[in-house]
Amino acid sequence: MKISEALRSTFPCFSFEFFPPRNDDGTAQLVETVSRLRSLGPTFISVTYGAGGSTRQRTIDLVTRFKRDFGVEGMAHLTCVGSSRDDLRATLEYLAQSGVENIMALRGDPPKGATEFIPDPDGPAHATDLIDLITSNYAFDVGAACYPEGHSESPDLDHDLEYVHNKVRNGARFLISQAFFDNLHYFAFVERARSRGITVPIIPGIMPITDLRVMRRIMELDPRTTIPARLKSEIEGRADNPEAVVELGVAYATLQCEELLRCGAPGIHFYTLNRSPATSAILSALQIMQPWLNARVPAPALLESG
């Protein structure tokens, strides 16, 4: 099923994101993880894409396997990094032949060691170009990324929002946000997007902080992603107690999700970092609480306008 169709018929939608393991043992563990998670009824599972296509085949294999073996819809990530248009067309043909219906279209980060993104001489330079390539030639359902606090390379929020709008104009059917740790950023972004005429569903991305190193890595990779001072302080205060960090990270993310769903967000996309216990606990708690049944605003206000 195409994800945009699921978003119209299912509320709320829950999804998990994984990255392809480096070896067969890791792949076996991930397959076992997804086997367990299917009992929670995820709408889809997305699998990321290594720089320069380094995990291309494993990404495709996992997405098709999850759908074939577990009946869970998959979404394959696809980036512009190190790929010509012919390379991308070949990948898209293979994805179509493999039964994949959903693609997350991204520009991609610069390869390791590079300080800036340099497109292939015959490749797309932006996610907007990649989306146009896909939607002009194929029947995939295409999702795109959005950044509640602005993309790190955008000079301001208006400039960033125009890029998001162009992604939608070129055929993106839904948006998934980068992880954020203050829900006000998401709500403000949705309001800006709707005022700009962006009507597609905007799914909030949530990443439980279960490791002090993860928090520091987030701050290092994208200084625009703010972590509330009190949360940062409490995480750092538990540096010598990893279990306490996990407990706090799960509790905080659960509160985030509860508010988002209570206020009408169309679902939650969990950035798992291939660690399922935390997200499994959060989703299990949400399914018990069902905060969406008491939404303060009608779900369509955040699900889709127009």
Protein Blocks (a to p, Z undefined) as FASTA:
>chain_A
ZZklmmmmgccdddddddddfbfklmmmmmmmmmmmmmnopabdcddddehhlmmmmmmm
mmmmmmmmnopacdddddfehpafklmmmmmmmmmmnopabdcddfbiadehiabdcddf
kbcfbfklmmmmmmmmpccdcdddddfkopfkbfbfklmmmmmmmmmmnopabdcddddf
bfklmmmmmmmmmmnopabdcdddddddfbfklmmmmmmmmmmlccdfklmmmmmmmmmm
mklmmmmmmmmmmmmmmmmmmnopabdcddeklpaklmmmmmmmmmmnommlmcfbdfkl
mmpgZZ
